[in-house]
Every structure is written in structure tokens, then in C-alpha cells.
Amino acid sequence: MKFFLFIFLSIFSTLKTWAIDLEFVKLRLAGEGLVVEVHGSVDDQQMLVVTVRDPDNFFHFEHFSAIGKSADVQSQLLARKRHDKIILRGALIENRSKQGHIEVASFELKEEYKNPHNPGDYPYDAQIPEELIGKNSAEFLVHAVHKEGEVLVLEYKDRVLPIFVRADQAHFSKDLARNDLIRAHFQIARNPHAPVHLKLNPEILKPIEVLQSVMPMHGQSADVTGELVLFPKSPQVSFDIFAILQPIEFGLKRNFTLINFDDPELFKKIREKCAQAWATAPNDFVNGRNKLVHKTIKFRAKGIFNQVDANQANVQILIQNINDLEWVKP
């Protein structure tokens, strides 16, 4: 029981980045190669983010942007998908950002991740930078915040955008939590051209306004209805996880993970109930970028919101009774 809670809490509640030994990274890049896992790849934005883990502790990790040294290497890198394990050779790039960048001279595939559902490529809805040109502010969800606020990544609709934060602006972002709804006053950075980077407008006294914070939701009663979401099992999670997708304002959506920490048997019943519903129309889903979203099945979940950590992947709903999870049929 304690082992179950440790593993599940580590992955879904308190997963944080840690300072990786950069000398270790440099030596591996220059020598035998650095084993990384692909966190995300966006071809049309020339964006690839990889995860470097502490070899002695799986839960200590840091994200790095990876850039091919040549056009050929770059195109091959961008063909890699989430959860693929690859071996990089190259060097760290010095830049102003606290976000680490790796220039990749060459790489090899160590292990390819096979999604059992084979959802295909994800068709992005938001057009970047076209939708942001001419704007000086917009609403976003916080995707990630690290390095005391100097590393900030936001979600605009279904796009993930890096934000350059100066050291003297970090106090505006350091206390944000993942999935907070904010309004950011920004400028489109001239460089790099891809991926598109934004920067906080230095002329605005308060460039970030928090419209809705998720941390105060912790412990509050939950009653959420929305499309059923499946996070397929992966190298980090040994079984499928289900969630509810709820639209909020400004074309943004939040996932609410369906769980029970105290009762493994109830948690199993939650997953089974969702899986049984999914199986009635197993192909009626769309690719949700890092998840599958069922288009004809909706669920209602009642329980307690659980948001114990600012870096938590999703707000969770602690379900106390299997009858509090209801398939909402047309």
C-alpha cells in the first residue's frame, strides 16, 4: 500500500525538475552519448524538448531544448515522438535563458515508444505566430514554471510556447502553478524564429495577471462533467489513466485526473468503469496531443479536488465512491 502511494504520488502529484549535474551532461554529450527521453516534438515549430534524468534517481530530471547542428540532424530529430529514448552527442549551448539547450551533432535511437492506440499525428488548431501577431496580451494556461520563475512555458489554445523571462521579471511568474489561467502581456521575440518565443513586455508594470489559480481548489468539493480522456500507459506509468476534459474560457481546456489514493481496489474500479465505457466505441477518439479524447463519451465525477503541488500535471478528483463516477449518456 505504501509503495503504491509512493509511486503514484511521485508521478502525478509531486513530480518536479531538479538541478542536473551539467558536468555529467557535458561529458556524456562529448563522449559515449547522453541518454534522454523525448518530452515533446512539434515539427512546424522546429521544437524538440528532451528529458535528462539523474541516473541514480528516476524522479530527478530536467528538460532541455534540443537543436540539430545540421538541417539533416534537425529533421531526423523532429521525427522522434514523445517517450522515444535516444542517445545524443553534441554540446550544451550557452544562451541567456535558464532553459538548457543542447546542440545535437548526431544521435541514435535507443528505444522507440509504441502507443498501443496508434492515434497518428496531432493536427494543431491554433496557428502560431499568426494568431498572436498584432496582439500585446492574451490568455494562457501555465504549462510549466521552473528556475524560480525564469523558465516559463505557457499554453495558447493547443500550442505550447516558451516565454523568455528576465531575472528582474521572475517574481511575476515564480509562484504560478501548472494549469493556472493567466493573462500575459507579451512581445513576440525576434529570435529565434522557430520555435516562436514570447517575452514579457518590459513596459508593463504587471505583465502577468492571474485570472484563476488552481492551488485554492485543493480540498474543495468537485463536480465536473466532460469528455472522457485516456492517458495511455507509458514508460512512466504502468497502466492507463483516465481523466475528464473540461473547457474553460478563451479556447482553453483543463484535464481532471480520476483517482483514489487510499483504496487501490476502488482506484482499479474507476479505471475499469472508464475502460468499459471506452470499449463500447473504442475508435471514436481524437488525438489530444499527449492523450486521447473520446468524442462521444462523457463522464461526471464528484469528489474532492486534489492539488498538492504547483508542478502537478493535472488537478485530480479524489473519488470516494464508485457511484460518484457516472457515465452521462445522451
C-alpha positions in Angstrom: 0.0 0.0 0.0 2.7 2.5 1.0 4.7 1.5 -2.1 1.6 2.1 -4.3 1.1 5.6 -2.8 4.8 6.5 -3.2 4.9 5.6 -6.8 1.6 7.2 -7.7 2.3 10.4 -5.7 5.7 10.7 -7.2 4.5 10.6 -10.8 1.2 12.5 -10.5 1.4 14.9 -7.6 4.9 16.0 -6.7 6.9 15.5 -9.9 9.4 18.3 -10.1 12.5 19.2 -12.1 15.8 19.1 -10.2 19.2 20.6 -11.0 21.0 18.0 -13.1 24.8 17.9 -12.9 25.8 19.8 -16.0 29.3 18.5 -16.0 27.8 15.0 -16.3 25.7 16.2 -19.2 28.7 17.8 -21.0 30.9 14.7 -20.5 28.2 12.3 -21.9 27.4 14.6 -24.8 31.1 14.8 -25.7 31.8 11.1 -25.2 29.6 7.9 -25.1 26.4 9.9 -25.6 23.6 11.2 -23.3 20.5 9.0 -23.0 17.4 11.2 -23.0 13.7 10.7 -23.4 11.6 12.8 -25.9 9.2 15.0 -23.9 7.6 16.6 -26.9 8.2 17.3 -30.6 6.5 19.9 -32.8 7.6 19.8 -36.4 6.2 23.0 -37.7 7.7 25.0 -34.8 11.1 23.2 -35.1 10.7 22.4 -31.4 12.1 19.3 -29.6 12.3 19.0 -25.8 14.0 16.1 -24.1 14.2 14.9 -20.5 17.5 14.2 -18.9 17.2 12.1 -15.8 19.5 11.6 -12.9 20.9 8.0 -13.5 20.7 7.4 -9.7 17.1 8.7 -9.2 14.4 8.4 -11.8 12.4 11.3 -10.2 15.2 13.8 -10.5 15.2 15.3 -14.0 15.5 18.4 -16.2 14.1 19.4 -19.6 16.4 20.6 -22.3 15.6 22.0 -25.7 17.4 20.0 -28.4 18.6 21.6 -31.7 20.2 19.7 -34.6 23.6 21.1 -35.6 22.7 20.5 -39.3 19.4 20.6 -41.2 19.6 16.9 -41.7 20.0 16.1 -38.0 17.3 18.6 -37.1 14.8 16.9 -39.5 15.6 13.5 -38.1 15.3 14.7 -34.5 11.8 16.2 -35.2 10.7 12.8 -36.5 11.1 11.4 -33.0 8.0 11.1 -30.8 7.0 11.5 -27.2 8.6 8.8 -24.9 11.2 7.8 -27.5 14.6 7.2 -25.9 17.5 8.5 -27.9 21.2 8.9 -27.4 22.6 12.4 -28.1 26.1 13.6 -28.9 27.0 17.2 -29.1 27.4 20.1 -26.7 25.5 22.5 -24.4 24.7 25.9 -25.9 25.4 29.0 -23.9 22.5 31.4 -24.0 20.7 34.0 -21.9 17.8 31.6 -20.9 17.8 29.4 -17.8 16.3 26.8 -20.0 19.1 24.4 -21.0 19.8 24.0 -24.8 21.7 21.1 -26.5 23.2 21.3 -29.9 23.0 17.8 -31.3 25.7 16.8 -33.7 24.4 13.2 -34.0 22.0 10.8 -32.3 20.8 7.3 -32.4 17.5 5.7 -31.4 17.8 3.6 -28.3 14.1 2.6 -27.8 11.0 3.7 -29.8 7.8 4.1 -27.9 4.8 2.4 -29.4 1.4 3.9 -28.5 -0.9 0.9 -28.3 -3.8 3.1 -29.7 -1.8 4.5 -32.6 -3.5 7.9 -32.7 -1.5 9.3 -35.6 -0.2 12.8 -35.9 -1.7 15.6 -33.9 -3.4 18.3 -36.0 -2.8 21.6 -34.2 -5.8 24.0 -34.2 -4.0 27.3 -33.2 -1.9 28.9 -35.9 1.3 30.3 -34.5 2.6 33.1 -34.8 -0.3 34.3 -37.0 -2.9 34.4 -34.1 -0.6 36.4 -31.9 0.6 39.0 -34.4 -0.8 42.4 -33.6 -1.7 41.3 -30.1 0.0 42.6 -26.9 -1.8 40.4 -24.5 -3.6 37.1 -24.5 -4.9 34.4 -22.1 -2.9 31.3 -21.4 -2.7 28.2 -19.2 0.6 27.7 -17.4 2.3 24.6 -18.8 5.5 24.7 -16.7 7.4 27.1 -14.4 10.9 26.3 -13.1 14.1 28.0 -12.0 12.3 30.4 -9.7 10.1 31.7 -12.5 12.9 32.3 -15.1 11.8 29.2 -17.1 8.2 29.7 -18.1 6.1 27.8 -20.7 2.5 28.7 -21.5 -0.3 27.1 -23.5 -2.2 29.2 -26.0 -5.2 27.1 -27.0 -3.5 23.8 -28.0 0.0 25.3 -28.6 2.9 25.2 -26.1 5.0 28.3 -26.2 8.3 29.2 -24.4 8.4 32.6 -22.7 11.6 34.5 -22.1 11.6 35.9 -18.6 14.2 38.3 -17.4 15.7 37.8 -14.0 14.1 41.1 -12.8 10.7 39.8 -14.0 10.8 36.4 -12.4 8.9 37.5 -9.3 5.8 37.8 -11.6 6.0 34.1 -12.6 7.8 32.2 -9.8 4.6 31.5 -7.8 2.5 30.3 -10.7 1.2 26.8 -10.8 0.7 24.5 -13.7 -2.8 24.9 -15.2 -3.3 28.4 -13.7 -5.3 30.6 -16.1 -3.4 33.9 -16.7 -3.4 36.9 -18.9 0.2 37.7 -20.1 1.3 41.0 -21.7 3.9 39.9 -24.2 6.0 40.8 -27.2 7.0 38.3 -29.9 10.8 37.8 -29.7 12.7 38.5 -32.9 15.0 35.5 -32.3 14.8 32.6 -32.6 12.2 32.5 -35.4 11.4 28.9 -34.6 10.1 27.8 -32.2 8.3 31.1 -31.7 9.3 32.6 -28.4 7.4 35.3 -26.5 8.8 37.6 -23.9 7.1 39.5 -21.1 6.6 43.1 -22.1 9.1 45.1 -20.0 7.0 48.3 -20.3 4.0 46.8 -18.4 4.2 47.2 -14.6 2.4 43.8 -14.1 2.9 41.7 -17.2 1.2 38.6 -15.7 -2.4 38.7 -14.3 -3.6 35.5 -12.6 -7.3 35.0 -13.6 -7.7 31.7 -11.9 -5.3 29.8 -9.7 -5.6 26.1 -9.3 -4.0 25.8 -5.8 -7.0 27.1 -3.9 -9.1 24.3 -5.5 -7.3 21.8 -3.2 -9.8 20.3 -0.7 -12.8 21.8 -2.3 -15.8 19.8 -3.5 -15.6 18.7 -7.1 -18.4 18.1 -9.6 -17.0 18.0 -13.2 -18.6 16.8 -16.4 -16.8 16.5 -19.7 -15.4 14.3 -22.4 -13.6 11.2 -21.2 -9.8 11.3 -21.6 -7.3 8.4 -21.7 -3.7 8.8 -20.9 -2.2 5.5 -22.3 0.3 3.6 -20.2 3.8 4.7 -20.9 7.4 4.2 -19.7 6.4 6.2 -16.6 3.0 4.7 -15.8 2.3 1.0 -15.9 -1.5 1.3 -16.6 -3.9 3.5 -18.4 -5.1 6.6 -16.5 -8.5 8.4 -17.2 -9.5 12.0 -16.8 -12.3 14.4 -17.7 -11.7 17.2 -20.1 -13.5 20.4 -19.2 -13.4 23.5 -21.5 -12.8 26.8 -19.7 -12.6 30.3 -21.3 -10.6 31.5 -24.2 -10.5 28.2 -26.1 -8.5 26.5 -23.3 -9.3 23.2 -21.6 -8.2 21.5 -18.3 -7.8 17.8 -17.6 -9.1 16.5 -14.2 -7.5 13.1 -13.4 -9.8 10.5 -11.8 -8.1 8.8 -8.9 -8.3 7.4 -5.4 -5.1 7.2 -3.3 -6.4 5.4 -0.2 -8.1 2.4 -1.8 -6.3 0.6 -4.6 -9.3 -1.6 -5.3 -11.5 1.5 -5.8 -8.9 3.1 -8.0 -9.0 -0.1 -10.1 -12.8 0.1 -10.3 -12.5 3.7 -11.5 -10.2 2.7 -14.3 -12.3 -0.4 -15.2 -15.5 1.7 -15.3 -14.0 4.2 -17.7 -12.3 1.4 -19.8 -15.6 -0.4 -20.2 -17.3 2.7 -21.4 -14.4 3.4 -23.8 -14.7 -0.1 -25.2 -18.2 0.5 -26.4 -16.8 2.8 -29.1 -13.1 2.1 -29.0 -12.2 4.0 -32.2 -14.3 7.1 -31.6 -11.5 9.2 -30.2 -9.2 12.0 -31.4 -5.5 12.6 -30.7 -5.3 15.1 -27.9 -1.6 15.8 -28.3 -0.4 13.8 -25.3 -3.7 12.0 -24.6 -6.8 10.5 -26.4 -10.1 12.3 -26.1 -13.3 10.4 -26.7 -15.8 12.4 -28.7 -19.0 10.5 -27.8 -18.5 9.5 -24.2 -18.9 12.0 -21.3 -18.5 11.3 -17.6 -19.5 13.2 -14.5 -17.2 12.9 -11.4 -18.0 14.1 -7.9 -15.4 14.1 -5.1 -12.7 16.3 -3.7 -10.2 18.4 -5.7 -6.6 17.4 -5.0 -3.9 19.9 -6.0 -1.0 19.4 -3.6 1.9 20.7 -5.7 2.3 23.6 -8.1 4.1 21.3 -10.7 1.3 18.7 -10.6 0.4 17.5 -14.1 -3.3 17.9 -13.7 -5.8 18.8 -11.0 -7.1 15.5 -9.6 -10.5 14.5 -8.4 -10.4 12.1 -5.4 -13.5 9.8 -5.9 -14.7 8.3 -2.7 -17.5 6.0 -4.1 -17.7 4.3 -7.5 -21.2 5.6 -7.8 -19.8 9.2 -7.8 -18.4 8.4 -11.2 -21.2 8.5 -13.7 -21.3 7.8 -17.5 -23.5 10.6 -18.8 -25.4 9.0 -21.7 -27.3 11.1 -24.4 
